[in-house]
Amino acid sequence: MSTTRERTGGARSLTERVDSTTLLLAVCLVPLAAFFLVVWVVPILYALGMSLFEAPVRNPQFVGFGNYVAVVTDDGFVNAFTNSIVYAVSTTVLSLLLGLGLALAINQRIRGGVALRTLMIFPYLLPTLVVIFLWKFVLDPNIGILNQYLVDWGLFEEPIAFFSTLTWAMPAVVITSVWKFASFAFFILLARLQSIDPDLYERARVEGASSWQAFRDITFPHLRGAILIILLVRGIWMFNKFDIIYLSTRGGPLDATTTLPIRVFEIAFEQVAFGQATALAGVMFFFLAAVAVVYFTVFTPAEEVTG
């Protein structure tokens, strides 16, 4: 009889614990789900819904996928899409390489490493407008320091208006962006480097491994997950970046730096075609969603980071 009561009491206690856990999960997850629904899902669905209407704000008329067809077949779409890819890939890769190089150098305890690590945060903290003014001054054809050195060293015969020429406008915007955002990769990679066990390098030296072999077999495998995360997150951010390009070149000259975000702005506020603007934003959303799906299908960033 006592054994039966003990079993009944144990089952009841287990049921009460399960109920308490379920209640706790419900209390925590329901507000989170509601926040996710209100902040993310509803705006996305509303924007995608607007893209199916002509003049959705003033006089909405349902046109289905007509807006998508219009923006994709527009003469400026291919140029803007290509510029977006070039800008996102170049700034992301160069920021990663610069951040990686500096992180490896500082991790070796070089002289002045602490000061350099402190200085690396300042470009990221500076307002974008200040960064634009700074680099427009540096690259100015009349008083710019860089132009002066390039002419003095004989690399160019005359100063170049970097932000105003078809050839150099995109590189100038890329350089400005890399200078500002390289610290993002730098701090992530430096934190990952400092978590590697120093004994691994000591064993590699004892076994006669070169610096390159140590980087290939020890450093890079530990950094691979962080590098993949930086490529995804930074790539998406730079693909959607608007302010640096708009403030420095307004998409010019002759659409040389016009990216998809700039094109969305032009369609919405210059052509006042909000339906097509939201359709183009929808194209960007679906493209980036596809990139993210492929990324998480091919790679396993969670295992890479913890591995």
Disulfide bonds with the S-S distance in Angstrom:
none
